[in-house]
Amino acid sequence: MAPASGETPTMALDAYDPSAMRIRHSPGMAEWLRSQGISLAYTSYASGRLIVAGVEPGGRLFFNEQNYTRAMGLHYSQGELHLASLYQIWRLTDMLQPGEFANGAYDCVLVPRQAHTTGYLDVHELALDGGGRTIFVNSRYSCLATIDAEFSFQPVWKPPFITELAPEDRCHLNGLAMVEGVPRYVTAFNTTNTKIGWRDLPHNEGVVLEIESGEIVARSLSLPHSPRVYEGALWVLESGRGYLVRIDLRSGEKTDVAFCPGFLRGLKFHDGYAVVVVSKLRERSERLPLHDELMRSGAEPWCAVLVIDLKSGLISNFIRYEAGITELFDIALLEGIRNPVTVGPSTEEVLTAIRFNPEFASVDLEQ
């Protein structure tokens, strides 16, 4: 790695062979990323992977992955990627200066700069608020929380039906919607107040809660995830049914926008498109409406990144894993980045991922 601006960083990267994972993608996926000016980061918690996908100078898709145990929630903003793992929340920072390229190909090199140890909280989605605080869904303790310098977490909010903070995953709080830097909505599988009380109940009692009032703004949802506000509407992934759903915030009317062949989690919007990730079904999936939807359509469940055209409700592009990975959890869009790469915390590359201000090189530190 170059220590100062003006030099070109170089990296000794292990080759990543998509064929080993049997990745298949739509013919237009690379061009869609290029035309939108974005690249992707997504996680697989069962296999413990953070994966980035971009477009290399030759115009082909490029993939890079690193190991993070139980990698789940993601948030990207202004050159920083925040990642939730089994017992830590990571901050990865782009080490390149504007206009620099690593190895003449990568316009973003995300290096782990900070890891906050929380212990096992089953952290799902996370985001940064307007003050730069990391806000995360602490599913194990049924609350929203933030990082604390002394304790494992600092509670920020809990649903009104949760009477105490206990490591019992009482309602399976999981998704978080931010609006202008403020936590606005969350999703939960149920409104139960007992230890893992949601697990053996019907799968169509999920809710969206407004954080400020604590009121339920949408109910009778099947295993909802990833609430978002986009173009004046509330959106949610009804994972138990396999549908991207739009909810009118005034009337509460629910509209199915797109069916996706798999268990949905992770949702981002960009210029009239929704980008989601889907996973293959687990055991006991025959209890879910999604199983019936797949049977009716004759489709098999995918493990994939899907790009949905919101005007038509159709899948316009995809990256599909046919072997090696069976589930994905969250996705982030890296706006303004064409071809990113990441450096893992336990790799040889992290030993040389060193940058410092070149002005320091000529400073007399003994003065």
N, C-alpha and C positions, 0 to 999 in steps of 0.2 A: 504494500500500500504506500502511496506517496505521502510524505509527511507534510507537504506544503502545497498550496495552490500553485497552478502553473505546470505541475507535473501530472503525468497520466497514471492513475492507480492501476495496478495489475493484480490479478488474483489467480491463485492456483486452484481452480475449481474441479472437483470430481465430475466426470461426465454424468449427465442424468439422461437415462434412456427411456423415453416414453413407451417404447415397445414392450419393455419389461413390465410396465403397468397395464399394457394393452389399452392405451388411451386412443379413443376415436373422437374426432371432432367434425363439425359441419364444415363444408368447403368455405363458407363465408366468415368463419369465426375470427380469423386473423384480421381480415379486412374490416370487420365491424369494430374490433378493438382499436385498430389504427384510425378509422374514421371518427370514432368517438373521443380519441385522445386519452384513453384510459388503459390500465392493465388491471390484473386481478390478484387478490390474495384470498385464500380460503383454507379452512381447517378440516382435519379429520381426527376426531378425538380417540376413536377406538384404535387407530394405528399411530396416533401421536405425531401427526404431521402438520406443518405449516407449508403450504404450497403457494408459489407465485407463478403467474402465467402472463407473458407479454409477447411482443412481436420483435424478433431479432432483425438486424439490418437487412437480411436477405428476404424478409417478408414472411417467414414461417413462424409458427407458434414456438415459444421457448418456455420450458418449465424448469423450475428449481424448487427443491424442497429441503426442509430442515426438520429435525426431531425436537418436539416439545411434548412431553407427556400429557396426555389428555388435552390437547389443544382445542379450545372452544371459541369464546367470543373474540371478535376483532373490531378495532376502530382505527381508521386512518385519517389523518389530517395534517397537512402542511409538513410532509416529510417525516412524520412519526407514525409508527404502527404500534398500537397497544394490543396485547394478546393475553388472554386468560388461559392458564394451564392448570395442572392438577392442584398445586398448592402455592402458585406464584402468579403475579400479574407482571408481565414484561413490557418494557418500552424499548422498541427498536427505532433507531434514528438513521436517516440517510447520511452517510459520511461524505458524499460528494458535494463539491461546490457547484454553483450554477455554471452550466456549460461543460462540465467535466464528464468523461465517460471512463468507466473501468473496463480494461481489456479492449477498448475501442468499441464496445458493444452495449454495455449496461449503463443506463442513465440514472440508476438509483441503486445504491448498495445499502441495504438495511442491516444495521449491526446492533446486537443487543447491548444497550448501555445501562439498563437498570432492571432489576428484578425485585419486586416487593413480595416478601413471603407472608402469606395469609394463613397458611394451613388449609386443610381441605374444607372449602365452603361450597363446592359444586357451583362455581361461578359460571353463569351462562352468558348473556349478552352484557356488553359494557360500552361506555361512551365517555366523552369529556363534556363537562358543562361549560357555561360561558366563562367561568373563572378558572378553567383549566383543571378542575378536579376530575379524577377518575370516578365515575359513578358506575356501579356494577350490580347485577342481579345476584344476590346471595341466596340461591335457591335452598340451600340446606337450612338456613335460618329464616326463610320466608320474608325477606326484606330487601330493600335497596340499601346499598352501603357505599362507603368510600374508603380509600386508603387512610390508615392511621399510623403515625410514627411509633406509637407505643403499643397499641393493641392490634389484634388480628384484623379488625375492621371497625369502622365507626358507622353505626346505623344512621340512615338518612330518612327512611320512610318504611312503614309496613302497612299492609292492608288492614282496614278497620276490623275485620273479622278475626284477625290473628291476635290472640290475647297476650302472648309472650314470645320472646325470641328464644328458640330452642333448636338444637340440631336435629330437626324432625321432618323437614321438607313437607310441611303440612298441606300446602295447596299447589305445589309445583309452580311457583312463580318462576317465569323464564325469560320473557321478552321485554324490551324497553324501547319506547319511542321518545325521542328528544324533539323539541320544537324550539328553535332559536336559542339553543343552549340550555334549555330547561327540561328536566324530566317531566313528561306529560302523561304517558299511558304505559301500562304494563299488562301482560297477559298471564293468566293462571289457568291450570286445568280444572280447578274447582274452587269452591269457597269453604273448604273443610278446615277445621281447626284442631285436628288430631294427627298423630304421627303417621305420615304417609297415607293420610286419609283419602286421598284422591285415587289411589292405585286401583282399587277393586270396584269403583263406582262406574256408572255409565260414562262413555267417552264423549258425550255430547253436552256436557255441563260446564264447558270452558267459558271464561269471561275475559273481557277487556275492562280494566279499571282506569278511571281518570285519577291521577295522583293527587291533584289539588283538593278535590272534593271527596275522594274515596268512593265515589259512586260507580256503579256498574253501567257502562255505556253500551256494551254489547254482551249478549249472553247466548246460551244454547249453541256454543261453538264446539267443534270436535277437535280437541287437543290443539288449541291455538298457540302459535309462535309468532315472533318477530313483528310486533305492531309498528306501523310507520305512518307518518302524515305526509301526504304528497298531493299536490294540486288541490288542496282544500278538502280532501277526503281522508278518512282513516282506512288503512289497509292492514290486513292480517293474513297470515298463512294458516288455513284450517287444515292442519297436518293430518288429522284423522280421516279427512275426506280427500285430501290431495288437491285442494283448490286454493288459488290466490283469490282473496275476497276483498271487495271494496265496500265500505260502510259509510253511508251518508251521515255526517255528524249532526245534521239538523233533524232528520226524520228517523234515523236509526235503521233505515232500510239496508238490507244486505244483498249484494249482487255478486254472483260468481263471475270472475273475469277469465280465469284460465285453469284448465285441469293439467296437472303435472304428474307424470308416471313415477311416483315415489313418495317417500315420507319427507315433507317439506320442512326446512329450517333455514334461516338466513335469507334476508331480503334487502336489496338496495335498488334505488331508482336512478335512471339517467336518461334525460332527454326523450321521454316517451316510452322507455323500455323499463321492465323490471328484470333484475338479475337475481336468481334464486339458486339454492342447491337442494338436491334431493338425494335420498338414500334408499337402499334396498330395504325391504321389510324384515323386521325381526320375527322371532317365534311368537306365536299367539296373535299374529296379525290378522288372522281370519275373523277376529272380533271387530275389526275396524271397518267402517264404511269404505275406506280406501281399497280394501281387498275386493269388495263387491264392484267398485268402479273399474278396477283393473280387469276383473273377470268379464264385465259387460263389454268393455272396449277391446278385449283381446290383447291388451298390452302387458308387457312384463315390466316389473319395477326397475328403475334405473338408479345408478349412482352417478350423479352428473351435476355440472353447472349448466343452467338453462337461461337463455335470454328470451324474454317474452315481449312481443310487440303488444302494447296495451290497447292499440286501436282494434286489432283483430282478435286478440286473446290467444294467438298462436305462438308456438315456439319457433323463433326465427333462427337461432344458432345454439350450439351446445358444445360442451366438452364432456365426454362420457368415459367413465372408467369401467372396463369390462372385466378386469382382473386386478388383484392386488389391494384394492380399497373397496369397501362395500357401503361406507357411510361418509357423509360430509356434514359439517355443522353450521359454519357461518361463513360469510363472504364480505370482503371490503373492496371498494373500487378505488384504485390509485389514480386519481385524476392528474393529468399532465405528465404521467409517467408512461413511457412506451415499453421499456424492457427492463424490469427490475430483477435484482438478485438478492438473496439473503445470506447472511453469515450465521452459522449456528453457534450456540454457546459452548458446545463441546467439540468444536472442529479445530483443525490446525490453522485455518484461515483467520480465526478470531485472534490468534496470537500476534498477527501482523496487521490487524485492522486498527491502525494507529494514525490519527491526524492531530495536529496542533496548529495554532495560529502561526504562520511563518514569521510574523513580526517578533515573536518570542525568541527566534533563533539568534537575533543580533542584540538582545537585551543583556546588559551586564547585571546579573542577578545578585552580585555581591555589593552593589551600591546601596 
